[in-house]
Amino acid sequence: MKLMAGYEAVYVDMLKKKPEHGDRWAMPGLRFENREKKQAMLLDPTRSVIDIEEIPNVGFCRDSVLQFFKSVHERLGIPRVARYGLRSTRLEDYGGDFQSLLDKCKQCIFGNSSLVENVNDVGAVFDYYPKEGQKLSVTTGPMKLEQLRTQFLSFEPESLPALFLYVNVDSGDTTTKEFSLQYLRKFFDKAIEEGERLSKEVVGQVIR
């Protein structure tokens, strides 16, 4: 019951209202959504996640992340953290057609390899290990809005491009440590910086 009370308190903190049908919540694990701000949050004994789509600016994203984990920590208590992770996505609008963007990706990523000569779509993942306990994964490829909508989005998009180069940067810190909002803020800022740098580099290489 203490855990349920904590879940309800986080829900009120994030959505500013009491949960509907709270007596029927499934345990463990709770997913709740703020459709107005396009946020989805997962609260679970082993992991907590906040997914924010179409953010107005980085500051809004940072404040939302910190508010969520501050609420979780105050209400439920976060134990030692095994992994911090932040995924940032860039959708670089492309004015041509899908085939020309596909050809650019093939040439840039795979060169003249015959393996991709006749494929209808491509995607690539690059992993970097800056130092022990840290990992950066970059996923990229051509994409249409329909694919993004069906595979990645929780909410209906409003102003996203119809065709774009998809660049996703997943920054991870797997050095187990005590939870700290101060450390979370530093990790967030560093992950955003690395994500922006790498996504710009990918866009510059593919769409010259």
C-alpha positions, -999 to +999 in steps of 0.1 A: +000+000+000+030+023+007+042+017-029+008+024-043+006+057-023+040+067-037+028+059-073-003+080-068+018+109-054+042+109-084+012+108-107-003+139-090+031+156-091+036+151-129+000+154-142-015+178-115-046+157-110-057+125-093-055+093-112-086+078-128-095+042-118-065+042-094-080+012-076-074-009-108-037-001-113-017-032-122+014-039-101+044-038-105+049-011-131+028+019-140+026+038-172+008+072-173+006+099-200+003+136-203-012+139-238-012+177-237+026+179-233+032+146-252+048+128-223+047+092-213+062+080-180+069+045-168+074+038-131+087+004-122+107-012-093+136-019-117+135+011-140+118+045-145+115+062-179+101+095-192+095+098-229+090+134-242+080+140-278+082+173-298+098+193-270+097+231-274+133+235-261+161+216-243+154+234-210+118+221-210+131+186-215+157+189-187+132+204-162+107+176-170+133+148-165+145+163-133+110+169-120+100+133-127+130+117-110+129+141-081+093+131-075+101+094-078+130+097-054+111+117-028+081+094-028+096+060-033+133+063-029+156+054-058+183+028-048+217+026-063+215+033-101+229+007-125+224+028-156+216+063-166+204+066-202+192+094-225+181+090-261+178+121-282+164+120-318+170+144-347+148+144-377+166+163-405+140+173-431+148+162-467+133+180-496+139+153-522+123+119-526+130+087-506+151+071-532+176+099-535+179+100-497+183+063-496+211+065-523+229+091-502+228+069-471+240+039-491+269+058-505+279+075-473+276+045-450+284+016-472+303+031-501+303+010-532+294-023-515+274-046-537+255-059-506+233-028-506+230-022-543+194-035-546+180-031-510+149-010-505+159+005-472+190+008-450+199+015-414+232+016-395+242+015-358+276+029-346+288+022-311+314+043-293+330+037-259+345+070-248+357+054-215+349+025-192+313+025-181+301+048-209+286+040-243+272+061-272+251+044-298+242+063-330+214+049-352+207+065-386+189+060-419+162+074-442+127+074-428+092+084-436+068+099-411+045+068-413+074+045-401+082+069-373+045+071-363+039+034-362+072+022-346+084+050-323+058+076-314+034+074-285+014+104-296+000+117-329+026+141-345+016+176-353+045+193-372+070+167-382+085+164-417+071+138-441+106+126-451+138+129-431+172+115-421+166+098-388+195+101-363+191+087-328+218+090-302+216+068-271+240+079-243+245+055-214+264+056-181+267+021-166+289+029-136+267+019-106+263+048-081+240+064-055+212+084-071+218+121-073+198+148-090+230+169-093+247+140-111+216+134-133+217+171-144+254+168-153+247+135-172+218+151-190+238+181-202+267+160-213+244+135-232+226+164-249+259+179-260+272+146-273+239+139-291+238+172-308+275+169-319+271+134-333+238+141-350+252+172-367+282+151-379+259+124-393+237+150-411+268+167-425+282+135-438+250+122-454+232+153-466+260+175-479 
